[in-house]
Amino acid sequence: MNSVTKALKNVVGVTDTNVDLAGAKATVTFDENQTNLSALKEAVEDAGYDVD
């Protein structure tokens, strides 16, 4: 499990992730009542990656 996947899975409300580091893409399934895109972006940035 890579650090981005781990960071996203630690966000409350995230139920599934599919991270492609080589392609610089992530698909995240989450409960909008528990988290939001800003929190997901922050988690990825805290793991040391840029988010576009």
A tleap script that builds the chain and sets N, CA, C and O, in Angstrom:
source leaprc.protein.ff14SB
mol = sequence {
  NMET ASN SER VAL THR LYS ALA LEU LYS ASN
  VAL VAL GLY VAL THR ASP THR ASN VAL ASP
  LEU ALA GLY ALA LYS ALA THR VAL THR PHE
  ASP GLU ASN GLN THR ASN LEU SER ALA LEU
  LYS GLU ALA VAL GLU ASP ALA GLY TYR ASP
  VAL CASP
}
set mol.1.N position { 0.848 -1.175 0.000 }
set mol.1.CA position { 0.000 0.000 0.000 }
set mol.1.C position { 0.894 1.239 0.000 }
set mol.1.O position { 1.763 1.375 0.861 }
set mol.2.N position { 0.688 2.135 -0.950 }
set mol.2.CA position { 1.528 3.325 -1.020 }
set mol.2.C position { 1.039 4.385 -0.035 }
set mol.2.O position { -0.045 4.263 0.536 }
set mol.3.N position { 1.848 5.423 0.155 }
set mol.3.CA position { 1.545 6.435 1.164 }
set mol.3.C position { 0.287 7.242 0.835 }
set mol.3.O position { -0.415 7.677 1.747 }
set mol.4.N position { -0.006 7.446 -0.435 }
set mol.4.CA position { -1.223 8.178 -0.804 }
set mol.4.C position { -2.447 7.346 -0.452 }
set mol.4.O position { -3.399 7.863 0.132 }
set mol.5.N position { -2.432 6.084 -0.796 }
set mol.5.CA position { -3.546 5.197 -0.454 }
set mol.5.C position { -3.758 5.179 1.045 }
set mol.5.O position { -4.887 5.303 1.519 }
set mol.6.N position { -2.690 5.026 1.785 }
set mol.6.CA position { -2.769 4.983 3.244 }
set mol.6.C position { -3.353 6.286 3.788 }
set mol.6.O position { -4.220 6.259 4.661 }
set mol.7.N position { -2.884 7.417 3.280 }
set mol.7.CA position { -3.374 8.717 3.752 }
set mol.7.C position { -4.859 8.873 3.459 }
set mol.7.O position { -5.613 9.345 4.310 }
set mol.8.N position { -5.287 8.481 2.260 }
set mol.8.CA position { -6.700 8.614 1.909 }
set mol.8.C position { -7.582 7.687 2.728 }
set mol.8.O position { -8.666 8.081 3.158 }
set mol.9.N position { -7.128 6.463 2.948 }
set mol.9.CA position { -7.918 5.504 3.723 }
set mol.9.C position { -8.062 5.935 5.179 }
set mol.9.O position { -8.982 5.492 5.866 }
set mol.10.N position { -7.157 6.798 5.660 }
set mol.10.CA position { -7.242 7.288 7.031 }
set mol.10.C position { -8.217 8.447 7.188 }
set mol.10.O position { -8.495 8.864 8.313 }
set mol.11.N position { -8.738 8.973 6.093 }
set mol.11.CA position { -9.726 10.047 6.160 }
set mol.11.C position { -11.085 9.426 6.497 }
set mol.11.O position { -11.543 8.503 5.824 }
set mol.12.N position { -11.713 9.945 7.543 }
set mol.12.CA position { -13.030 9.439 7.944 }
set mol.12.C position { -14.015 9.632 6.791 }
set mol.12.O position { -14.124 10.722 6.230 }
set mol.13.N position { -14.724 8.568 6.450 }
set mol.13.CA position { -15.710 8.623 5.384 }
set mol.13.C position { -15.257 8.006 4.079 }
set mol.13.O position { -16.078 7.743 3.200 }
set mol.14.N position { -13.946 7.767 3.936 }
set mol.14.CA position { -13.432 7.136 2.714 }
set mol.14.C position { -13.715 5.637 2.784 }
set mol.14.O position { -13.370 4.975 3.763 }
set mol.15.N position { -14.342 5.114 1.742 }
set mol.15.CA position { -14.691 3.691 1.727 }
set mol.15.C position { -13.864 2.876 0.738 }
set mol.15.O position { -13.744 1.660 0.883 }
set mol.16.N position { -13.286 3.551 -0.283 }
set mol.16.CA position { -12.483 2.823 -1.261 }
set mol.16.C position { -11.540 3.787 -1.968 }
set mol.16.O position { -11.876 4.950 -2.189 }
set mol.17.N position { -10.355 3.291 -2.322 }
set mol.17.CA position { -9.393 4.094 -3.077 }
set mol.17.C position { -8.745 3.246 -4.160 }
set mol.17.O position { -8.582 2.034 -4.012 }
set mol.18.N position { -8.380 3.905 -5.245 }
set mol.18.CA position { -7.600 3.275 -6.305 }
set mol.18.C position { -6.595 4.327 -6.759 }
set mol.18.O position { -6.952 5.277 -7.455 }
set mol.19.N position { -5.340 4.152 -6.361 }
set mol.19.CA position { -4.305 5.148 -6.627 }
set mol.19.C position { -3.334 4.619 -7.670 }
set mol.19.O position { -2.825 3.504 -7.556 }
set mol.20.N position { -3.085 5.433 -8.685 }
set mol.20.CA position { -2.120 5.127 -9.740 }
set mol.20.C position { -1.040 6.212 -9.690 }
set mol.20.O position { -1.189 7.270 -10.300 }
set mol.21.N position { 0.042 5.944 -8.962 }
set mol.21.CA position { 1.101 6.949 -8.819 }
set mol.21.C position { 1.759 7.266 -10.157 }
set mol.21.O position { 2.072 8.425 -10.430 }
set mol.22.N position { 1.971 6.265 -10.986 }
set mol.22.CA position { 2.616 6.479 -12.287 }
set mol.22.C position { 1.770 7.387 -13.176 }
set mol.22.O position { 2.300 8.222 -13.909 }
set mol.23.N position { 0.469 7.216 -13.103 }
set mol.23.CA position { -0.439 8.032 -13.907 }
set mol.23.C position { -0.887 9.299 -13.204 }
set mol.23.O position { -1.620 10.108 -13.773 }
set mol.24.N position { -0.444 9.470 -11.962 }
set mol.24.CA position { -0.792 10.649 -11.146 }
set mol.24.C position { -2.305 10.820 -11.028 }
set mol.24.O position { -2.834 11.921 -11.183 }
set mol.25.N position { -3.006 9.688 -10.744 }
set mol.25.CA position { -4.456 9.731 -10.618 }
set mol.25.C position { -4.905 8.926 -9.405 }
set mol.25.O position { -4.266 7.951 -9.008 }
set mol.26.N position { -6.004 9.355 -8.838 }
set mol.26.CA position { -6.619 8.602 -7.742 }
set mol.26.C position { -8.132 8.659 -7.897 }
set mol.26.O position { -8.702 9.704 -8.210 }
set mol.27.N position { -8.767 7.522 -7.672 }
set mol.27.CA position { -10.212 7.452 -7.620 }
set mol.27.C position { -10.571 7.126 -6.177 }
set mol.27.O position { -10.081 6.151 -5.606 }
set mol.28.N position { -11.430 7.951 -5.599 }
set mol.28.CA position { -11.768 7.789 -4.188 }
set mol.28.C position { -13.284 7.752 -4.035 }
set mol.28.O position { -13.993 8.614 -4.554 }
set mol.29.N position { -13.765 6.750 -3.322 }
set mol.29.CA position { -15.174 6.662 -2.974 }
set mol.29.C position { -15.301 7.088 -1.519 }
set mol.29.O position { -14.610 6.569 -0.643 }
set mol.30.N position { -16.204 8.049 -1.272 }
set mol.30.CA position { -16.332 8.550 0.088 }
set mol.30.C position { -17.754 9.016 0.362 }
set mol.30.O position { -18.530 9.284 -0.556 }
set mol.31.N position { -18.076 9.104 1.653 }
set mol.31.CA position { -19.373 9.578 2.113 }
set mol.31.C position { -19.297 11.099 2.244 }
set mol.31.O position { -18.561 11.621 3.081 }
set mol.32.N position { -20.060 11.800 1.414 }
set mol.32.CA position { -20.033 13.262 1.418 }
set mol.32.C position { -20.544 13.869 2.717 }
set mol.32.O position { -20.327 15.053 2.973 }
set mol.33.N position { -21.218 13.075 3.538 }
set mol.33.CA position { -21.676 13.551 4.839 }
set mol.33.C position { -20.570 13.494 5.888 }
set mol.33.O position { -20.708 14.059 6.972 }
set mol.34.N position { -19.464 12.804 5.561 }
set mol.34.CA position { -18.379 12.645 6.522 }
set mol.34.C position { -17.093 13.351 6.128 }
set mol.34.O position { -16.271 13.653 6.993 }
set mol.35.N position { -16.898 13.622 4.842 }
set mol.35.CA position { -15.678 14.289 4.389 }
set mol.35.C position { -15.965 15.040 3.099 }
set mol.35.O position { -17.086 15.019 2.590 }
set mol.36.N position { -14.937 15.708 2.573 }
set mol.36.CA position { -15.113 16.486 1.350 }
set mol.36.C position { -13.804 16.504 0.564 }
set mol.36.O position { -12.784 15.989 1.022 }
set mol.37.N position { -13.848 17.097 -0.611 }
set mol.37.CA position { -12.661 17.114 -1.478 }
set mol.37.C position { -11.488 17.853 -0.831 }
set mol.37.O position { -10.335 17.470 -1.031 }
set mol.38.N position { -11.765 18.893 -0.069 }
set mol.38.CA position { -10.691 19.631 0.591 }
set mol.38.C position { -9.927 18.743 1.570 }
set mol.38.O position { -8.699 18.808 1.643 }
set mol.39.N position { -10.643 17.925 2.311 }
set mol.39.CA position { -9.996 17.022 3.270 }
set mol.39.C position { -9.172 15.962 2.547 }
set mol.39.O position { -8.097 15.586 3.014 }
set mol.40.N position { -9.675 15.475 1.402 }
set mol.40.CA position { -8.929 14.484 0.632 }
set mol.40.C position { -7.656 15.104 0.058 }
set mol.40.O position { -6.587 14.496 0.094 }
set mol.41.N position { -7.784 16.312 -0.468 }
set mol.41.CA position { -6.623 17.024 -1.010 }
set mol.41.C position { -5.574 17.240 0.079 }
set mol.41.O position { -4.383 17.030 -0.147 }
set mol.42.N position { -6.019 17.656 1.244 }
set mol.42.CA position { -5.094 17.888 2.360 }
set mol.42.C position { -4.366 16.603 2.752 }
set mol.42.O position { -3.172 16.634 3.049 }
set mol.43.N position { -5.071 15.485 2.754 }
set mol.43.CA position { -4.461 14.203 3.116 }
set mol.43.C position { -3.364 13.829 2.123 }
set mol.43.O position { -2.300 13.355 2.523 }
set mol.44.N position { -3.618 14.041 0.830 }
set mol.44.CA position { -2.619 13.725 -0.204 }
set mol.44.C position { -1.412 14.658 -0.070 }
set mol.44.O position { -0.268 14.215 -0.164 }
set mol.45.N position { -1.668 15.928 0.145 }
set mol.45.CA position { -0.573 16.881 0.309 }
set mol.45.C position { 0.249 16.578 1.560 }
set mol.45.O position { 1.474 16.697 1.542 }
set mol.46.N position { -0.422 16.187 2.643 }
set mol.46.CA position { 0.288 15.825 3.869 }
set mol.46.C position { 1.161 14.579 3.674 }
set mol.46.O position { 2.137 14.376 4.395 }
set mol.47.N position { 0.797 13.753 2.692 }
set mol.47.CA position { 1.609 12.568 2.370 }
set mol.47.C position { 2.805 12.931 1.502 }
set mol.47.O position { 3.635 12.073 1.199 }
set mol.48.N position { 2.902 14.220 1.091 }
set mol.48.CA position { 4.056 14.681 0.347 }
set mol.48.C position { 3.867 14.787 -1.155 }
set mol.48.O position { 4.845 14.863 -1.899 }
set mol.49.N position { 2.625 14.791 -1.607 }
set mol.49.CA position { 2.338 14.848 -3.032 }
set mol.49.C position { 1.569 16.115 -3.379 }
set mol.49.O position { 0.834 16.643 -2.545 }
set mol.50.N position { 1.732 16.605 -4.603 }
set mol.50.CA position { 0.977 17.758 -5.084 }
set mol.50.C position { -0.361 17.292 -5.632 }
set mol.50.O position { -0.493 16.177 -6.137 }
set mol.51.N position { -1.347 18.167 -5.521 }
set mol.51.CA position { -2.680 17.877 -6.056 }
set mol.51.C position { -3.033 18.974 -7.045 }
set mol.51.O position { -2.919 20.162 -6.741 }
set mol.52.N position { -3.464 18.565 -8.231 }
set mol.52.CA position { -3.889 19.540 -9.242 }
set mol.52.C position { -5.378 19.721 -9.215 }
set mol.52.O position { -5.919 20.504 -9.997 }
savepdb mol mol.pdb
quit
